[in-house]
Amino acid sequence: MALQKWHQAVFFDVDDTMYDHLEPTRGALQHVLGLDASFPYEPAYHRIRYYSDKLAAEGGLLHRAPGTPELEDMRIRRFMLAMGEFGIELTWEEAARLQAEYLDRQYRITPFAGAKELMRDLAGAGFLVGLITNGPEEHQLYKIRALALESHVAPEHVFISGAVGYAKPDPRIFAAVNEQTGTTADMCWYVGDSWRNDVVGASLAGWKVLWFNHRQTAPETTEHSPHGTAASYGELRELLLSAAR
């Protein structure tokens, strides 16, 4: 079957791009550890993500299925390492309870305001709309279903590192997307919150990148530059729909 010809395409990251990734983290920390409003949740969240990316890359875990012992151990260790930086020494059992509560809350998430509407309007403007996300396939699909994104993204336009075989920032995952969708790098936009995984990875693949910097963080490097930066879906709408005119 011949692939449909598209003029432009936009792919979104999932975690902390389609929904607020901090919320399940904050809720788990409050529920399990009894932390109050004075705790620096956002800095802790960034350190948890740092250790998650670091340990997963070192162990080649982004392609493992949920329930794999090595993957489950990594998810527990990331909490122990991150919380240790904030003076909270967790036992293995405490970190395991934290991970279990976090995972439960991951499946009770809601999209950012305006996210679904933007995807709908982009499709109406003639864009191919898709998702590219790191993680085990089943785990990421659970989140996509929890966000109810299936009516906005065709299954063949959902690309998960655990299924593709490459993980961001490896540019080969973006090349695989181009090959499977019949698109080319010069017609593709990528929207993501992570400087390392999203801005750097998509830039290396020759894609146009919009950095969804809703947390107002500083760029991690100087050798890469996004084509635009947005702090809300309203700003993303202006940048992307202007590209369709």
Secondary structure, 3 states (H helix, E strand, C coil): CCCCCCCEEEEECCECCCECCHHHHHHHHHHHHCCCCCCCHHHHHHHHHHHHHHHHHHHCCCCCCCCCHHHHHHHHHHHHHHHHCCCCCCCHHHHHHHHHHHHHHHCCCCECCCHHHHHHHHHHCCEEEEEEECCCHHHHHHHHHHCCCCCCCCHHHEEEHHHHCCCCCCHHHHHHHHHHHCCCHHHEEEEECCHHHHHHHHHHCCCEEEEECCCCCCCCCCCCCCCEEECCHHHHHHHHHHHCC
